[in-house]
């Protein structure tokens, strides 16, 4: 039995950071750790995102892989971006076992922003986005390592208003 579930703060930080630069995106946060597989998939089907972001921890990776593949099967055009500790540690495994489009390696704020811009307007080119691994025609490509954000205070507080914090017992 798990008595404490933590909100997906990494994703919430990514959203708050990206909102500073791109204003016309509708954001929806669905936490598979809280809802479970079927309810999460139902939420995705209802929202039908252009881009779906996943933050992977090793504990829940099997369910996340299944969910990623199901989403891609149902929504071929949805771009799937995966980050988090598990994806950073084992990016090739994630791409081999899922239909994800791109893996964010390490700190994701600037990288995720550039990926959103890439998928939205085609710039920058994927090969010029630092800190990712992605599918190419033959295999996978890894770009240059992304430098860390020097001023950590430039990242706004996480977009907690996108979650019902009461669903996270013991954390707040």
JOCORNOR-V418869 format. One record per helix or strand. SS is the DSSP state (2 for helix, 1 for strand). FROM is the first residue (numbers start at 1). LEN is the number of residues. If there is no record, write none. Layout:
BEGIN
ss:SS from:FROM len:LEN
ss:SS from:FROM len:LEN
END
This chain:
BEGIN
ss:2 from:9 len:11
ss:2 from:32 len:4
ss:2 from:37 len:11
ss:1 from:51 len:5
ss:2 from:58 len:17
ss:1 from:79 len:5
ss:2 from:85 len:5
ss:2 from:91 len:7
ss:1 from:102 len:3
ss:2 from:109 len:13
ss:2 from:126 len:3
ss:1 from:132 len:4
ss:1 from:140 len:3
ss:2 from:152 len:3
ss:2 from:160 len:3
ss:2 from:165 len:3
END
